[in-house]
Amino acid sequence: MILNPVANKGRAGRLLGDISNFLGGFGLSPEWHVTDAPGDAARIARELPEDETAVAVGGDGTAHEVASACVGTGRVMGILPAGSGNDYVKALGIGSDLRRALGVIAAGNVRVVDAGEVNGVHFNNGLGIGFDAEVAAGVKIAPSYLGGTGRYMWSVGRLLWGFTCHEATLTLDGGKAIEAETILVAAALGTTYGAMFKLAPESKLDDGLFDVVWSEKISRLDVMHIIPSALAGTILRHDEVNMARAENLEVKMADAVPAHVDGEILAPTRDFEAKVLPGSLRVLAP
C-alpha cells in the first residue's frame, strides 16, 4: 500500500487503520509505505518485489505515479480512491466509494488496460495541452476547502478572462495534417477530468486508441456554454468541438504551451508526440 498522507486535505492519512482492518478480514496483510514528496510513490512501486501488488492510496496524482512505474512491467497495481478527484477509478468502473474499492482489492480480479506515452512520459488517464493544462495548474493553487470539482471550477473561472486560442497542427496516425486555432487538445484514455468533467465520455481504457478531442477557435461565451455540456457528458454535440480516435498523435504548436498528464504538469513545449501503449497496464478492477 503506497499512501499519500496529504491527499484530500490530509484525510487519506487517517485511513490506514480502517483499510488494514478491512483487508485483514479477507486474510490480507497490507504492507504500508508512506510518501513524503512528489516522486516517492513511483520510486516505491519500482523498488517493490516483482510479485507484489502496488496499491495507490491517494488521488489521481498518486495513481499516476504508481501506474507510471508499473507500465510495461507486468506488475499488478490497485487503487484506493482517497483523493479529491479520483478520475481514474471512475474510468475503471470502480467508482469513488472506498468500501467498494476495498472489495475490488480483496477480490483480486486483474484487468489489462492501455496506457499512453507523450514525449517519453507515461500516463494512464489522459494528456491535455493548452487550456486544459492551465486549468490543471490552477487546481494545484486553488483553495483546498473547495474540494475536487470546486477547485477545478475555480481554476476555470480564473482563466476565462484572459485565455487565448493557439495555432496548432494535429496529425493522427500519420494522416493528413489538421490545422486548428484551438483552446485545447486532449488525448484521453479515461472519461473524466476534474472529478466531474466528461471531456471524452465515450473513451475506453482497453480499445488501443486515444479519444482525441480538440476545439476550433472559440470565444469566452462559447467556453461558458461548453462547460455545462462537459459536466453533462454532451460536449461532443458542440460544432466547435471535434473528436477522432487514433493510436498515435502528433501536435505541433506555434508557441510553447503547457501540458499535463493525469493532472501532473509538464514543461511548456511546442512539439508533442503521443502514442497508445496497448495492454501495457495490469490493474485490479471489477
RODO-2510 file (C-alpha; in nm, 4 decimals, decimal comma):
residues 286
     n   res          X          Y          Z
     1     m     0,0000     0,0000     0,0000
     2     i     0,1558     0,3268    -0,1174
     3     l    -0,0131     0,6038     0,0807
     4     n    -0,0067     0,9753     0,0094
     5     p    -0,0989     1,1042     0,3577
     6     v    -0,1792     1,4595     0,2430
     7     a    -0,4313     1,3597    -0,0273
     8     n    -0,7802     1,5063     0,0131
     9     k    -0,6655     1,7690     0,2645
    10     g    -0,4932     1,5089     0,4817
    11     r    -0,7910     1,2774     0,5141
    12     a    -0,6109     0,9967     0,3295
    13     g    -0,3546     0,9666     0,6073
    14     r    -0,6268     0,8809     0,8578
    15     l    -0,7486     0,5791     0,6607
    16     l    -0,4574     0,3450     0,7305
    17     g    -0,6138     0,1638     1,0250
    18     d    -0,9558     0,1176     0,8666
    19     i    -0,8043    -0,0145     0,5429
    20     s    -0,5813    -0,2610     0,7269
    21     n    -0,8733    -0,3880     0,9326
    22     f    -1,0976    -0,4326     0,6287
    23     l    -0,8362    -0,6236     0,4286
    24     g    -0,7401    -0,8266     0,7338
    25     g    -1,0938    -0,9639     0,7312
    26     f    -1,0089    -1,1199     0,3931
    27     g    -0,6838    -1,2685     0,5192
    28     l    -0,4723    -0,9982     0,3574
    29     s    -0,1819    -0,8295     0,5362
    30     p    -0,1041    -0,4929     0,3780
    31     e     0,2489    -0,3554     0,3959
    32     w     0,2436     0,0235     0,4186
    33     h     0,4766     0,2718     0,2507
    34     v     0,4058     0,6410     0,3153
    35     t     0,5197     0,9055     0,0679
    36     d     0,6969     1,2239     0,1739
    37     a     0,7362     1,4099    -0,1552
    38     p     0,6424     1,4049    -0,5246
    39     g     0,8055     1,1093    -0,6995
    40     d     0,8079     0,8900    -0,3886
    41     a     0,5119     0,6772    -0,4983
    42     a     0,6763     0,5899    -0,8310
    43     r     1,0082     0,5121    -0,6621
    44     i     0,8442     0,2888    -0,4019
    45     a     0,6484     0,0990    -0,6682
    46     r     0,9642     0,0404    -0,8731
    47     e     1,1525    -0,0941    -0,5710
    48     l     0,8884    -0,3481    -0,4639
    49     p     0,9474    -0,7184    -0,5349
    50     e     0,8127    -0,8111    -0,8790
    51     d     0,5327    -1,0315    -0,7468
    52     e     0,3929    -0,7699    -0,5069
    53     t     0,0798    -0,5732    -0,5973
    54     a     0,1328    -0,1968    -0,5708
    55     v    -0,1807    -0,0247    -0,4423
    56     a    -0,2025     0,3549    -0,4750
    57     v    -0,3855     0,5062    -0,1770
    58     g    -0,4498     0,8702    -0,2610
    59     g    -0,5738     1,0758    -0,5507
    60     d    -0,5089     1,0792    -0,9223
    61     g    -0,1533     1,2046    -0,8707
    62     t    -0,0646     0,9011    -0,6603
    63     a    -0,2342     0,6692    -0,9101
    64     h    -0,0391     0,8375    -1,1911
    65     e     0,2955     0,7794    -1,0199
    66     v     0,2263     0,4159    -0,9351
    67     a     0,0883     0,3460    -1,2836
    68     s     0,3925     0,5089    -1,4458
    69     a     0,6163     0,2718    -1,2539
    70     c     0,4045    -0,0323    -1,3458
    71     v     0,3518     0,0288    -1,7198
    72     g     0,5078    -0,2477    -1,9257
    73     t     0,6430    -0,4385    -1,6251
    74     g     0,3672    -0,6949    -1,5712
    75     r     0,3296    -0,5792    -1,2102
    76     v    -0,0320    -0,5533    -1,0921
    77     m    -0,1458    -0,2240    -0,9431
    78     g    -0,4536    -0,1352    -0,7428
    79     i    -0,6151     0,1938    -0,6486
    80     l    -0,7970     0,3025    -0,3359
    81     p    -0,9619     0,6403    -0,4037
    82     a    -0,8580     0,8746    -0,1236
    83     g    -0,8172     1,1974    -0,3181
    84     s    -1,0478     1,4790    -0,4205
    85     g    -1,0888     1,3971    -0,7906
    86     n    -1,0493     1,0206    -0,8327
    87     d    -1,0994     1,0293    -1,2093
    88     y    -0,9132     0,7109    -1,2993
    89     v    -1,1137     0,4807    -1,0717
    90     k    -1,4300     0,6049    -1,2412
    91     a    -1,2960     0,5068    -1,5828
    92     l    -1,2098     0,1623    -1,4418
    93     g    -1,5654     0,1132    -1,3162
    94     i    -1,4584     0,1105    -0,9529
    95     g    -1,6048     0,4469    -0,8592
    96     s    -1,5044     0,6749    -0,5753
    97     d    -1,6595     0,4770    -0,2883
    98     l    -1,3732     0,3498    -0,0731
    99     r    -1,5560     0,0445     0,0607
   100     r    -1,6386    -0,0713    -0,2921
   101     a    -1,2773    -0,0145    -0,3947
   102     l    -1,1557    -0,2212    -0,0984
   103     g    -1,3821    -0,5029    -0,2143
   104     v    -1,2182    -0,4830    -0,5575
   105     i    -0,8734    -0,5114    -0,3983
   106     a    -0,9837    -0,8089    -0,1904
   107     a    -1,1384    -0,9847    -0,4923
   108     g    -0,8106    -0,9620    -0,6836
   109     n    -0,9560    -0,9509    -1,0366
   110     v    -0,6928    -0,8261    -1,2819
   111     r    -0,7914    -0,6202    -1,5856
   112     v    -0,5490    -0,5445    -1,8686
   113     v    -0,5801    -0,1853    -1,9938
   114     d    -0,3944     0,0630    -2,2107
   115     a    -0,1557     0,3371    -2,1064
   116     g    -0,0180     0,6305    -2,3008
   117     e     0,3153     0,7971    -2,3537
   118     v     0,3948     1,1532    -2,4573
   119     n     0,7488     1,2743    -2,5165
   120     g     0,8734     0,9769    -2,3143
   121     v     0,6385     1,0309    -2,0162
   122     h     0,3828     0,7623    -1,9277
   123     f     0,0227     0,8391    -1,8357
   124     n    -0,2835     0,6327    -1,7502
   125     n    -0,5846     0,8660    -1,7810
   126     g    -0,5153     1,1455    -2,0263
   127     l    -0,2989     1,4132    -2,1837
   128     g    -0,4128     1,7747    -2,2042
   129     i    -0,2439     2,0527    -2,3997
   130     g    -0,3275     2,4220    -2,3633
   131     f    -0,6266     2,5420    -2,1608
   132     d    -0,6769     2,2023    -2,0007
   133     a    -0,3222     2,2107    -1,8628
   134     e    -0,3599     2,5700    -1,7448
   135     v    -0,6710     2,4619    -1,5565
   136     a    -0,4827     2,1674    -1,4032
   137     a    -0,2063     2,4026    -1,2893
   138     g    -0,4638     2,6331    -1,1345
   139     v    -0,6231     2,3461    -0,9449
   140     k    -0,2988     2,2994    -0,7533
   141     i    -0,3147     2,6547    -0,6135
   142     a    -0,6921     2,6713    -0,5641
   143     p    -0,8252     2,6839    -0,2066
   144     s    -0,8296     2,3299    -0,0721
   145     y    -1,1641     2,3731     0,1054
   146     l    -1,3390     2,3858    -0,2351
   147     g    -1,2894     2,0124    -0,2971
   148     g    -1,2047     1,8468    -0,6289
   149     t    -1,4777     1,9847    -0,8548
   150     g    -1,4831     2,3228    -0,6792
   151     r    -1,1105     2,3717    -0,7281
   152     y    -1,1448     2,2833    -1,0971
   153     m    -1,4273     2,5354    -1,1396
   154     w    -1,2261     2,7992    -0,9509
   155     s    -0,9379     2,7467    -1,1906
   156     v    -1,1635     2,7618    -1,4986
   157     g    -1,3170     3,0884    -1,3774
   158     r    -0,9749     3,2366    -1,3082
   159     l    -0,8608     3,1660    -1,6653
   160     l    -1,1757     3,2636    -1,8548
   161     w    -1,0952     3,6333    -1,8748
   162     g    -0,7548     3,6038    -2,0356
   163     f    -0,7398     3,2797    -2,2336
   164     t    -0,6184     3,2699    -2,5923
   165     c    -0,6514     3,0140    -2,8673
   166     h    -0,3340     2,8557    -3,0042
   167     e    -0,2330     2,7774    -3,3598
   168     a    -0,1811     2,4018    -3,3800
   169     t    -0,1186     2,1291    -3,6347
   170     l    -0,2518     1,7817    -3,5459
   171     t    -0,1525     1,4606    -3,7200
   172     l    -0,3433     1,1433    -3,6305
   173     d    -0,1877     0,8083    -3,7197
   174     g     0,0345     0,9709    -3,9787
   175     g    -0,2596     1,1005    -4,1808
   176     k    -0,3335     1,4396    -4,3273
   177     a    -0,2305     1,7344    -4,1114
   178     i    -0,5197     1,9176    -3,9426
   179     e    -0,4746     2,2908    -3,8916
   180     a    -0,6624     2,4386    -3,5992
   181     e    -0,6781     2,7516    -3,3904
   182     t    -0,7689     2,5801    -3,0684
   183     i    -0,8112     2,6336    -2,6981
   184     l    -0,7048     2,2779    -2,6143
   185     v    -0,6022     1,9387    -2,7476
   186     a    -0,6611     1,6290    -2,5343
   187     a    -0,5722     1,2634    -2,5827
   188     a    -0,7987     1,0685    -2,3498
   189     l    -0,7825     0,7125    -2,2247
   190     g    -1,0266     0,7705    -1,9386
   191     t    -1,3555     0,9569    -1,9484
   192     t    -1,3343     1,2357    -1,6902
   193     y    -1,1171     1,5234    -1,5689
   194     g    -1,1506     1,7337    -1,2572
   195     a    -1,3804     1,4857    -1,0840
   196     m    -1,6908     1,5561    -1,2968
   197     f    -1,5907     1,6956    -1,6376
   198     k    -1,6605     1,4370    -1,9074
   199     l    -1,4245     1,5558    -2,1789
   200     a    -1,4230     1,2182    -2,3580
   201     p    -1,7428     1,0481    -2,2391
   202     e    -1,7164     0,7543    -2,4810
   203     s    -1,3495     0,6740    -2,4274
   204     k    -1,2483     0,3169    -2,3364
   205     l    -0,9405     0,2063    -2,1460
   206     d    -0,8813    -0,1097    -2,3463
   207     d    -0,9544    -0,0308    -2,7134
   208     g    -0,5965     0,0578    -2,8084
   209     l    -0,6983     0,4117    -2,9063
   210     f    -0,6975     0,7663    -2,7767
   211     d    -1,0128     0,9710    -2,7967
   212     v    -0,8510     1,2875    -2,9345
   213     v    -1,0563     1,5986    -2,8570
   214     w    -0,9809     1,9493    -2,9807
   215     s    -1,1706     2,2717    -3,0299
   216     e    -1,1968     2,5196    -3,3105
   217     k    -1,1440     2,8889    -3,2342
   218     i    -1,3934     2,9771    -2,9640
   219     s    -1,4872     3,2786    -2,7547
   220     r    -1,5308     3,3227    -2,3825
   221     l    -1,9061     3,2907    -2,4309
   222     d    -1,8566     2,9611    -2,6159
   223     v    -1,6499     2,8272    -2,3259
   224     m    -1,9255     2,9197    -2,0808
   225     h    -2,1728     2,7210    -2,2922
   226     i    -1,9411     2,4243    -2,3329
   227     i    -1,8570     2,3804    -1,9625
   228     p    -2,2110     2,2686    -1,8625
   229     s    -2,2035     2,0253    -2,1546
   230     a    -1,8763     1,8823    -2,0283
   231     l    -2,0422     1,8221    -1,6919
   232     a    -2,3395     1,6541    -1,8600
   233     g    -2,1279     1,4386    -2,0933
   234     t    -2,2633     1,6077    -2,4069
   235     i    -1,9597     1,8168    -2,5019
   236     l    -1,9204     1,6410    -2,8374
   237     r    -2,2545     1,7812    -2,9553
   238     h    -2,0960     2,1238    -2,9984
   239     d    -1,9941     2,2069    -3,3545
   240     e    -1,6799     2,3764    -3,2200
   241     v    -1,5570     2,0538    -3,0560
   242     n    -1,4002     1,7752    -3,2631
   243     m    -1,3210     1,4150    -3,1722
   244     a    -1,1340     1,1394    -3,3536
   245     r    -0,9788     0,8117    -3,2433
   246     a    -0,6132     0,7339    -3,3071
   247     e    -0,3232     0,5224    -3,1847
   248     n    -0,0714     0,7993    -3,2427
   249     l    -0,0967     1,1754    -3,2160
   250     e     0,1479     1,4468    -3,3121
   251     v     0,0756     1,8050    -3,2120
   252     k     0,2874     2,0989    -3,3225
   253     m     0,2059     2,4318    -3,1614
   254     a     0,3075     2,7720    -3,2969
   255     d     0,4263     2,8680    -2,9469
   256     a     0,5308     2,6701    -2,6413
   257     v     0,2272     2,5847    -2,4304
   258     p     0,1778     2,3998    -2,1007
   259     a     0,0544     2,0423    -2,0890
   260     h    -0,0411     1,7879    -1,8262
   261     v    -0,0707     1,4120    -1,7903
   262     d    -0,3254     1,2876    -1,5372
   263     g    -0,3252     1,6357    -1,3828
   264     e     0,0543     1,6422    -1,3409
   265     i     0,2076     1,9451    -1,5135
   266     l     0,4679     1,9078    -1,7889
   267     a     0,7087     2,1783    -1,9010
   268     p     0,5754     2,4014    -2,1818
   269     t     0,6871     2,2946    -2,5270
   270     r     0,5814     2,3251    -2,8918
   271     d     0,6032     1,9606    -3,0040
   272     f     0,4150     1,6636    -2,8627
   273     e     0,4378     1,3037    -2,9783
   274     a     0,1900     1,0724    -2,8054
   275     k     0,1145     0,7039    -2,8558
   276     v    -0,1067     0,4397    -2,7003
   277     l     0,0689     0,1524    -2,5243
   278     p    -0,1938    -0,1218    -2,5728
   279     g    -0,2473    -0,3661    -2,2872
   280     s     0,0565    -0,2356    -2,1000
   281     l    -0,1010    -0,1946    -1,7566
   282     r    -0,2490    -0,4580    -1,5242
   283     v    -0,4975    -0,3148    -1,2750
   284     l    -0,7245    -0,4599    -1,0082
   285     a    -1,0744    -0,3729    -1,1278
   286     p    -1,4286    -0,5150    -1,1388
***
